[in-house]
Structure formats: structure tokens, C-alpha cells
Amino acid sequence: MISTRGRYAIRVMIDLAEHEDGGYVPLKDIAARQDLSKKYLEIIVKDMVSGGLLVGVSGKGGGYKLCRKPEEYSVGEILELMEGSLSTVACLADDAVPCPRAADCKTLPLWSEYDRLTHDFFYGKHLSDLIEKH
């Protein structure tokens, strides 16, 4: 299940893409437009800055902005930064201990296909796909 961290991170990214005019967008403006807690967003954007999705500047004229163009962000990378692995089952996670039953597992092909579908879906969608076209 995708948590509020992941969902709100995507909303922040969309808001920045739609309201960025080359300058920094204050977090209070994003919080107001998105009807979200500024305090909670502060935690989320801190992780997004340290994860390389956003640039932040404090003080007068400060705020946040995207590091790249919206079409260069996949939804998958945003979600993985905020949520961790998008693997649908533990045995397929990147850091999973090899399963001794893998060779005989009748369900592994099912989980592998589902995992690929999930990965391809989120990595096939880009921030630019979610931005309101005017």
C-alpha cells in the first residue's frame, strides 16, 4: 500500500511543476493549495531534498523547486524514495536473502510477473503525465 508520504510527495512534485516560474515556491503555499499540513510536508520535502528530487533554500525568497524537468522524473523513483522498495513480495526485493525454495516455488512466476507489472507501471509514468495541461 502506498502511504501518505508517497502520495503527498507526488502532490508536492506536481504542485511545484505547475507553479514554478524559475524561482523557489514557499512550502506554505504548497501546503495551502494542497490542503496539507505544512509540518508534515516539512518532513517529506526534507527527504526529497536529501534524495535529490528537489532543491530547497531557506529564508526570504526561499522555498523549493524541482532539480530536473517534469518529464525526467518517473513516478516510480518518487515512490521508491519515499516508500522504499516497490517490490510486491519480500522475496523479490533487491536486498532479499535468496530463497532456498525459489527453484521449486510454484507461485514465484506469478509474483515475478506482478512485480514487473507494478514496476513498469510506476516507472512508465512521469511527473509530466500528471501535470494539468492548460
C-alpha positions in Angstrom: 0.0 0.0 0.0 1.3 3.5 -0.9 1.3 5.6 2.3 0.6 9.3 2.6 4.3 10.0 2.4 4.4 8.7 -1.2 1.1 10.2 -2.2 1.9 13.6 -0.7 5.3 13.6 -2.3 3.8 13.2 -5.7 1.3 16.0 -5.0 4.2 18.3 -3.9 6.1 17.5 -7.1 3.0 18.2 -9.3 2.4 21.5 -7.4 6.0 22.6 -7.9 5.9 21.7 -11.6 2.7 23.7 -12.1 3.7 26.7 -10.0 7.4 27.1 -10.7 8.4 30.1 -12.6 12.2 29.7 -12.2 12.1 30.7 -8.6 11.5 28.9 -5.4 8.0 28.0 -4.2 7.3 28.5 -0.5 6.2 25.4 1.3 3.3 27.3 3.0 1.9 28.0 -0.5 2.1 24.3 -1.5 0.5 23.3 1.8 -2.3 25.8 1.4 -3.0 24.8 -2.2 -2.9 21.0 -1.4 -4.8 21.4 1.9 -2.0 19.5 3.7 -0.2 20.0 7.0 2.9 22.3 6.5 4.6 20.5 9.4 4.1 17.1 7.7 5.3 18.4 4.4 8.5 19.8 6.0 9.4 16.2 6.9 8.6 14.9 3.4 10.4 17.6 1.5 13.5 17.2 3.7 13.7 13.6 2.5 13.0 14.7 -1.1 15.9 17.3 -1.0 18.3 14.7 0.5 17.2 12.2 -2.1 18.0 14.6 -4.9 14.4 15.2 -6.2 14.2 18.9 -5.0 16.4 21.8 -4.2 15.5 23.9 -1.1 16.5 27.3 0.1 15.6 28.8 3.4 15.0 32.5 4.3 13.3 35.3 2.4 12.6 34.2 -1.2 13.2 30.6 -0.3 11.2 27.5 -0.8 11.6 24.5 -3.1 11.9 23.7 -6.8 12.5 20.8 -9.0 16.0 19.7 -9.9 15.0 18.5 -13.3 12.3 18.9 -15.9 9.0 17.1 -15.0 9.4 14.7 -17.9 12.7 13.5 -16.3 11.0 12.2 -13.1 9.3 8.9 -13.0 6.6 8.3 -10.5 8.4 5.1 -9.6 11.6 7.0 -8.4 9.5 9.3 -6.3 7.6 6.5 -4.7 10.7 4.4 -4.1 12.5 7.3 -2.4 9.5 7.9 -0.1 8.3 4.4 0.4 11.3 2.2 -0.1 11.2 -0.8 -2.4 8.1 -1.2 -4.6 8.6 -5.0 -4.6 5.3 -6.6 -4.2 6.6 -9.6 -2.2 9.6 -9.7 0.2 11.4 -12.5 -1.8 11.7 -10.2 -4.8 13.1 -7.1 -3.0 16.6 -6.0 -4.1 18.0 -6.8 -0.7 16.2 -10.1 -0.2 18.0 -13.1 1.0 17.9 -15.8 -1.7 15.0 -18.1 -1.0 16.0 -21.8 -0.7 12.6 -22.7 -2.2 12.9 -20.4 -5.3 13.7 -23.3 -7.7 10.6 -25.2 -6.6 8.2 -22.3 -5.9 5.1 -22.7 -7.9 4.0 -19.1 -7.1 7.3 -17.3 -7.9 6.4 -16.8 -11.6 3.1 -15.2 -10.5 4.8 -12.8 -8.1 7.6 -12.0 -10.5 5.0 -11.0 -13.2 3.0 -8.9 -10.8 6.3 -7.3 -9.6 7.3 -6.4 -13.2 3.8 -5.0 -13.9 3.9 -2.8 -10.8 7.5 -1.6 -11.5 6.8 -1.0 -15.2 3.5 0.9 -14.4 5.1 3.3 -11.9 8.4 3.8 -13.9 6.4 4.2 -17.1 4.5 7.2 -15.7 6.3 10.5 -15.4 5.6 13.7 -13.4 4.8 15.4 -16.7 2.0 12.9 -17.3 0.2 14.1 -14.2 0.5 17.8 -14.7 -2.7 19.7 -15.6 -2.5 20.8 -19.2 -3.7 24.4 -19.7 
